[in-house]
Amino acid sequence: MYKSNFIILTGAMGGGKSTILKELSARGIGCIEEPARQILKEQRAAGKDGTPDKNPDRFNELMLEKMITDYQSTQSSEDIIIFDRGIADVIAYAELLNVDSAAALKAANEYKYNSHVFMFDAWKEIYINDDERKMSFELSAGFARSVRKVYMSLGYEIIDVPFISIDERVEFVMGKIRGLSAKK
């Protein structure tokens, strides 16, 4: 059963999801940040091996654990909650990192979000590398295609977020969420 008030923003790394999430949060909407950046920062600061380059299995495990915890800790809420990536993203990460995806697939089938997912495709004009994002633009674009396939295979409908200004993207997402809420 889908949890209609749990909205996913997903897609390419560097596609603008986190920027939109910050804007939505500033408007008072409950938002859950992407765990990958947080895990990478924590693992590197502590000198641990839960990073894709050192121990991809552990990195995927940590991401899945965090996503399940985030889902469960907000499960009783009836307010709109927007997630920067959902549990199904861990399946695409498993493919990217060439690790087992069975636990992520099981969790993705157990923990459902709204049946519509907002997809942020790779956008070369805004893509940048930083301390946590080290992959090439081309790899990011390929990851977005993989994420799209994963969500579609799980029965989600994709809403493509257009390449427009930040304010227009926020209004696009909010308008679609209002439309989805009206259909309940």
C-alpha positions as CSV (number, residue, x, y, z in Angstrom):
1,M,0.0,0.0,0.0
2,Y,1.4,3.4,-1.0
3,K,1.8,6.2,1.6
4,S,0.3,9.0,-0.4
5,N,1.7,11.9,1.8
6,F,5.3,10.6,1.3
7,I,6.7,12.3,-1.8
8,I,10.0,11.3,-3.4
9,L,12.4,13.6,-5.3
10,T,14.9,11.4,-7.2
11,G,17.2,11.2,-10.2
12,A,20.7,12.3,-11.1
13,M,23.2,13.4,-8.6
14,G,23.6,17.1,-9.1
15,G,20.2,17.4,-10.9
16,G,18.9,20.0,-8.4
17,K,17.0,17.9,-5.9
18,S,18.6,19.2,-2.8
19,T,18.2,22.8,-3.8
20,I,14.5,22.3,-4.4
21,L,14.2,20.4,-1.1
22,K,15.8,23.4,0.8
23,E,13.3,25.7,-0.9
24,L,10.4,23.5,0.0
25,S,11.6,23.2,3.6
26,A,11.9,27.0,3.8
27,R,8.2,27.1,2.9
28,G,7.4,24.9,6.0
29,I,7.1,21.5,4.3
30,G,8.6,18.6,6.1
31,C,11.6,17.3,4.2
32,I,14.1,14.5,4.7
33,E,17.5,15.0,3.3
34,E,19.4,12.5,1.2
35,P,21.4,10.1,3.4
36,A,24.3,9.5,0.9
37,R,25.9,12.9,1.6
38,Q,25.4,12.6,5.3
39,I,26.9,9.1,5.4
40,L,29.8,10.0,3.2
41,K,30.7,13.0,5.4
42,E,30.3,10.9,8.7
43,Q,32.3,7.9,7.4
44,R,35.1,10.1,6.0
45,A,35.3,12.2,9.2
46,A,35.5,9.2,11.4
47,G,38.0,7.4,9.2
48,K,35.6,4.5,8.6
49,D,35.2,2.4,5.5
50,G,31.5,2.9,4.7
51,T,32.1,4.7,1.5
52,P,31.7,3.5,-2.1
53,D,35.4,3.5,-2.8
54,K,36.3,1.6,0.3
55,N,33.4,-0.7,1.1
56,P,30.5,-0.4,-1.3
57,D,28.5,-3.1,0.5
58,R,28.7,-1.2,3.8
59,F,27.9,2.1,2.2
60,N,24.7,0.6,0.7
61,E,23.8,-1.0,4.0
62,L,24.2,2.3,5.8
63,M,22.0,4.1,3.2
64,L,19.3,1.5,3.5
65,E,19.3,1.5,7.3
66,K,19.1,5.3,7.3
67,M,16.3,5.4,4.7
68,I,14.2,2.8,6.6
69,T,14.8,4.7,9.9
70,D,13.7,8.0,8.2
71,Y,10.6,6.3,6.8
72,Q,9.6,4.6,10.1
73,S,10.2,7.7,12.2
74,T,7.8,9.7,10.1
75,Q,5.3,6.9,9.3
76,S,2.6,8.2,11.7
77,S,2.6,11.7,10.1
78,E,-0.3,12.6,7.9
79,D,1.4,15.8,6.7
80,I,3.2,15.9,3.3
81,I,6.8,14.8,3.8
82,I,9.3,15.1,0.9
83,F,12.2,12.7,0.7
84,D,15.4,13.4,-1.2
85,R,15.6,9.9,-2.6
86,G,13.5,6.9,-1.5
87,I,14.4,3.3,-0.5
88,A,14.2,2.2,-4.1
89,D,17.2,4.4,-4.9
90,V,19.3,2.0,-2.9
91,I,18.6,-0.6,-5.6
92,A,20.1,1.7,-8.2
93,Y,23.0,2.4,-6.0
94,A,23.5,-1.4,-5.6
95,E,23.6,-1.7,-9.4
96,L,26.0,1.2,-9.7
97,L,28.3,-0.2,-7.0
98,N,28.0,-3.8,-8.2
99,V,26.7,-5.1,-4.8
100,D,23.7,-7.2,-3.8
101,S,20.4,-5.4,-4.0
102,A,18.1,-8.1,-2.4
103,A,17.7,-6.3,0.9
104,A,16.9,-3.0,-0.8
105,L,14.4,-4.7,-3.1
106,K,12.7,-6.3,-0.2
107,A,12.6,-3.0,1.7
108,A,11.3,-1.1,-1.4
109,N,8.4,-3.5,-1.7
110,E,7.6,-3.1,2.0
111,Y,8.0,0.6,2.4
112,K,5.9,2.4,-0.2
113,Y,5.7,6.1,-0.9
114,N,3.3,8.1,-3.0
115,S,2.8,6.3,-6.3
116,H,4.1,9.3,-8.2
117,V,7.8,10.1,-8.1
118,F,9.5,13.4,-9.1
119,M,12.4,12.7,-11.5
120,F,15.3,15.1,-11.8
121,D,17.4,14.2,-14.8
122,A,21.0,15.1,-15.2
123,W,21.5,18.8,-16.1
124,K,24.9,19.7,-17.3
125,E,24.6,23.4,-16.7
126,I,24.1,23.0,-13.0
127,Y,26.2,19.9,-12.3
128,I,29.3,20.4,-10.1
129,N,31.6,18.1,-8.2
130,D,32.4,18.6,-4.5
131,D,33.7,16.8,-1.4
132,E,30.9,14.2,-1.5
133,R,30.0,14.2,-5.2
134,K,33.0,12.8,-7.1
135,M,31.4,11.0,-10.0
136,S,31.4,12.4,-13.6
137,F,28.4,14.0,-15.2
138,E,28.1,11.0,-17.5
139,L,27.9,8.6,-14.6
140,S,25.3,10.7,-12.9
141,A,23.2,10.7,-16.0
142,G,23.5,6.9,-16.3
143,F,22.5,6.6,-12.6
144,A,19.4,8.7,-13.3
145,R,18.4,6.3,-16.1
146,S,18.9,3.4,-13.7
147,V,16.8,5.0,-11.0
148,R,14.0,5.7,-13.5
149,K,13.9,2.0,-14.5
150,V,13.9,0.9,-10.8
151,Y,10.9,3.0,-9.9
152,M,9.0,2.1,-13.0
153,S,9.6,-1.6,-12.4
154,L,8.2,-1.2,-8.9
155,G,5.0,0.4,-10.3
156,Y,5.7,4.1,-9.6
157,E,4.6,6.7,-12.1
158,I,7.3,9.2,-13.0
159,I,6.8,13.0,-13.1
160,D,9.7,14.6,-14.9
161,V,10.8,17.9,-13.4
162,P,11.6,20.3,-16.2
163,F,14.8,22.3,-16.6
164,I,13.5,25.7,-15.4
165,S,14.5,28.1,-12.7
166,I,14.5,27.1,-9.1
167,D,11.4,29.1,-8.3
168,E,9.6,27.6,-11.3
169,R,10.7,24.1,-10.3
170,V,9.4,24.6,-6.7
171,E,6.1,25.8,-8.1
172,F,6.0,22.9,-10.5
173,V,6.5,20.3,-7.7
174,M,4.1,22.1,-5.3
175,G,1.4,22.3,-8.1
176,K,1.8,18.6,-8.8
177,I,1.7,17.7,-5.1
178,R,-1.5,19.7,-4.7
179,G,-3.0,17.9,-7.7
180,L,-2.0,14.5,-6.2
181,S,-3.5,15.5,-2.8
182,A,-6.8,16.5,-4.5
183,K,-7.1,13.0,-6.0
184,K,-7.0,11.2,-2.6
